[in-house]
Amino acid sequence: MIFSKEKTIQGHAGAIYACTASDDFIYTGSTDKYVARWIIDQGIQDKFAIKFEASIYALEEFGNRYLVVGLSTGDLHIFDLIEGKEIKHFTQHVKAIFSIKWNSSKNQLVVGDADGNLSIWNSSSLELLIYLPLDAGKIRDIALSPSGDQFAIACQDQSIRILESEYFNEIKTLEGHENGANSVCYHPTNPNLLISGGKDALLKLWNIESSELVKKIPAHNYAIYSIISLNNKNTILTSSRDKTIKVWSSDLTFMQRLDFKDGGHKHSVNKIRKLDEDRFVSVSDDKSIIIWRGE
């Protein structure tokens, strides 16, 4: 699958660190302290926007109704998108929230912060299930296994930690990346394989059961910030501080580089998110939102 730019969307006044997507919309969060919503097919902003008192570092939509917003202050806000109002505001975390993941099969929200603390919430009642001070440094990313029975977290202390989602016991610790792990993604066709990216610019493939490092690739020039899969599980994408997005086959063979000359970003690509099997969105320090399409 070869990708090209479908459209660029402008509107934020600061770097964009967070994005999520649902149905016809993309939600983005920025250092300008706004969460904005964009109509995907038209490439324009609709009337939905929320102003906060701090920068937005993490976003997650869940249940086709709710939006979770994590701030640089550690505040966690939950909005009902249908009712158009905030329904919860939590101050459990006191440092920046970098990662939020919804586990639909377990009805859980998993939240990680800059101090290495993990909170897990019931996504129906919004009650706190457990708070885990892992002392792992910044938790930059959270990935769910296909079944939802376990999740992996990328930690600043170089480790990738894997926890089961019933009692939240740590079942594996992989000694991941020098200077910190930034991103994780379960392999799209083999749930016993985990892909990770680090501050060391390496892309690594792990066998979870044996803790074996299966493959190591010098994938980017600087830190890898995001990993996703699409194209019916046949394509993997990575984004980096080096201003590029790279396209890989499912066996991690390099396929394509997307950078400024391809209509891409001028600065760090902070997050990429799947829109459908053919499209994804990327956001950057350059304040732009780009939708990419594969053929």
C-alpha positions in Angstrom: 0.0 0.0 0.0 1.4 3.4 -1.1 0.2 6.5 0.7 -0.4 10.1 -0.4 -1.7 13.2 1.2 -5.5 13.6 1.0 -5.8 16.9 2.8 -4.2 19.3 5.3 -6.2 20.9 8.0 -5.1 24.1 9.8 -6.7 25.8 12.8 -4.7 25.3 16.0 -2.4 28.1 17.3 0.1 25.7 19.0 1.7 22.3 18.6 -0.7 19.4 18.5 0.2 16.5 20.7 -3.0 14.4 20.8 -5.7 13.1 18.4 -8.4 10.6 18.3 -11.1 9.7 15.7 -14.6 8.4 15.7 -17.0 8.0 12.8 -17.0 11.3 10.8 -14.8 13.3 13.1 -11.2 13.9 14.3 -10.6 15.3 17.7 -7.3 17.1 18.4 -5.6 18.6 21.4 -3.0 21.3 21.4 -0.6 23.5 23.5 -3.1 26.3 22.6 -5.2 24.7 25.3 -8.1 23.8 22.9 -9.7 20.5 22.0 -11.2 20.9 18.5 -13.3 18.7 16.3 -12.9 18.4 12.5 -15.2 16.9 9.9 -13.1 14.3 8.1 -14.6 14.4 4.6 -14.8 18.2 4.5 -11.6 19.0 6.3 -13.2 21.8 8.3 -13.8 22.5 12.0 -17.3 22.2 13.3 -18.8 24.1 16.2 -17.4 21.7 18.9 -14.4 23.2 20.8 -13.4 23.1 24.5 -10.9 25.6 26.1 -8.8 24.4 29.0 -6.4 25.9 31.5 -3.5 23.8 30.3 -2.1 22.0 27.3 -3.7 18.8 26.1 -1.4 15.8 25.9 -3.8 12.8 25.5 -7.2 12.1 24.0 -9.4 9.0 23.7 -12.9 8.6 22.4 -15.0 5.7 23.7 -18.4 4.2 23.3 -19.2 6.5 20.3 -20.3 9.0 22.9 -17.6 10.0 25.3 -14.3 11.9 25.0 -11.5 11.7 27.6 -9.0 14.5 27.8 -5.7 14.4 29.7 -3.9 17.6 30.5 -0.3 18.7 31.3 -1.5 19.3 34.9 -2.7 15.7 35.4 -6.3 16.7 35.3 -8.6 14.2 33.5 -11.9 15.4 32.0 -14.7 13.3 30.5 -17.3 14.7 28.2 -20.6 13.4 26.9 -20.5 14.3 23.2 -24.2 13.7 22.7 -25.3 15.9 25.6 -22.5 18.4 24.9 -21.3 18.7 28.5 -18.6 17.6 30.9 -19.7 14.7 33.2 -16.5 14.1 35.2 -13.4 15.9 36.3 -10.7 13.8 38.1 -7.6 15.0 39.9 -6.2 11.6 40.7 -3.0 12.3 38.8 -0.8 15.3 39.6 1.6 15.2 36.7 1.0 15.3 33.0 -1.2 12.6 31.4 0.5 11.3 28.3 -1.6 8.2 27.5 -5.2 7.0 27.7 -6.6 3.8 26.2 -10.1 2.4 26.3 -10.4 -1.4 26.7 -13.9 -2.1 25.3 -13.8 -5.8 26.1 -13.1 -5.2 29.8 -15.0 -1.9 30.1 -11.9 -0.1 31.3 -10.1 3.2 30.8 -6.3 2.9 31.4 -4.5 6.2 32.1 -0.7 6.8 32.4 1.1 9.9 33.6 4.6 11.6 33.7 5.4 10.1 37.2 4.9 6.5 36.1 1.5 6.2 37.7 -1.2 4.1 36.1 -4.9 4.5 36.9 -7.6 2.2 35.7 -11.3 3.2 35.7 -14.6 1.4 35.0 -15.7 3.1 31.8 -19.4 2.7 32.6 -19.5 3.9 36.2 -16.3 6.0 35.9 -15.2 4.6 39.3 -11.5 4.1 40.0 -10.7 0.4 40.0 -7.0 0.7 40.9 -4.1 3.2 41.1 -0.7 1.7 40.5 2.4 3.8 41.3 4.8 1.9 39.0 7.8 4.2 39.4 8.5 3.8 35.7 9.1 7.3 34.6 6.8 8.8 32.0 4.3 6.4 30.6 4.2 7.6 27.0 1.9 5.0 25.4 -0.5 2.1 26.1 -1.4 -0.7 23.7 -4.1 -3.3 24.1 -3.9 -6.9 23.1 -6.5 -7.9 20.5 -8.5 -9.8 23.1 -8.2 -7.1 25.7 -6.8 -9.6 28.2 -3.5 -7.7 28.6 -2.0 -4.3 27.8 1.5 -3.0 27.3 2.9 0.3 28.5 6.0 2.2 27.2 8.0 3.6 30.0 10.7 6.2 30.4 12.8 3.8 32.5 13.6 1.9 29.3 11.1 -0.9 30.1 8.0 -2.2 28.3 5.7 -3.6 31.0 2.9 -6.0 30.2 0.0 -6.3 32.6 -3.1 -8.6 32.6 -6.4 -6.7 32.7 -8.3 -8.8 35.3 -6.2 -8.2 38.4 -3.6 -5.9 36.9 -0.6 -8.0 37.8 2.6 -7.3 35.8 3.3 -10.5 33.8 6.3 -9.4 31.7 8.9 -6.8 31.7 10.9 -6.3 28.5 14.1 -4.2 28.7 13.1 -2.1 25.8 14.9 1.0 24.7 17.9 3.1 25.8 16.7 6.4 27.3 13.1 5.3 27.2 10.3 3.5 25.4 7.9 5.8 23.7 5.4 3.7 21.7 3.9 0.2 21.6 1.6 -1.8 19.4 0.6 -5.4 19.4 1.4 -7.0 16.1 -1.8 -7.0 14.0 -1.6 -10.7 12.9 0.2 -12.3 15.9 -1.0 -11.4 19.4 2.2 -12.9 20.9 4.3 -10.3 19.2 4.8 -6.7 20.3 6.2 -3.8 18.3 7.9 -1.0 20.2 9.6 2.3 19.4 12.0 4.2 21.5 13.9 7.4 22.1 16.8 5.5 20.6 14.9 5.7 17.2 14.8 1.9 17.0 11.8 -0.2 16.1 11.8 -3.5 17.9 9.8 -6.7 17.6 9.3 -8.9 20.7 8.1 -12.4 21.4 6.0 -11.7 24.5 5.9 -15.3 25.8 9.7 -15.8 25.6 10.7 -12.2 26.1 12.9 -12.6 23.1 13.9 -9.7 20.9 13.0 -11.0 17.4 14.0 -8.0 15.3 15.7 -4.6 15.8 15.5 -2.0 13.1 17.2 1.5 13.0 13.9 3.0 11.8 14.2 6.7 12.3 16.7 9.4 13.0 15.1 10.5 16.3 12.5 9.2 18.8 9.6 7.1 17.5 6.4 8.6 19.0 3.5 6.5 17.5 2.9 3.1 15.9 -0.4 1.9 14.3 -1.6 -0.8 11.8 -4.2 -0.7 9.1 -4.9 -2.0 5.5 -6.6 -5.1 7.1 -3.5 -5.7 9.3 -1.0 -5.8 6.4 0.5 -2.3 7.0 2.3 -0.8 10.0 3.1 2.9 10.3 5.5 4.8 12.6 5.9 8.5 13.3 8.9 10.3 14.7 10.4 13.4 16.0 12.5 13.4 12.8 9.5 14.9 11.0 8.7 11.7 9.0 6.1 8.9 8.9 7.3 5.5 7.7 5.3 2.7 6.2 6.2 -1.0 6.8 4.9 -4.3 5.8 3.6 -6.7 8.5 7.0 -8.3 8.7 8.6 -4.9 9.2 10.1 -4.5 5.8 10.4 -0.8 4.9 8.0 0.4 2.2 7.7 4.2 2.1 8.8 7.4 3.7 6.4 10.3 4.1 8.0 13.7 4.7 7.8 17.4 3.8 8.5 16.9 0.1 5.5 14.5 0.0 3.3 17.2 1.5 4.0 16.1 5.0 5.0 17.8 8.2 7.7 20.4 8.8 8.3 19.4 12.4 7.9 16.4 14.8 5.1 14.1 14.0 3.6 13.5 17.5 0.7 11.2 16.9 -0.9 9.1 14.2 -4.3 7.5 14.4 -6.2 5.1 12.1 -9.4 6.5 10.4 -10.3 3.4 8.4 -8.4 0.6 6.6 -7.2 3.0 3.9 -6.7 6.3 5.8 -4.9 7.7 8.8 -4.4 11.1 10.4 -1.2 12.7 11.7 -0.6 15.7 13.9 2.6 17.7 14.5 4.5 20.5 16.2 3.9 22.4 13.0 0.2 22.9 14.1 -1.1 21.0 11.1 -3.4 17.9 10.8 -2.8 15.8 7.7 -5.1 13.0 6.4 -3.3 10.3 4.4 -4.9 7.8 2.0 -3.3 4.5 0.8 -3.9 2.7 -2.5 
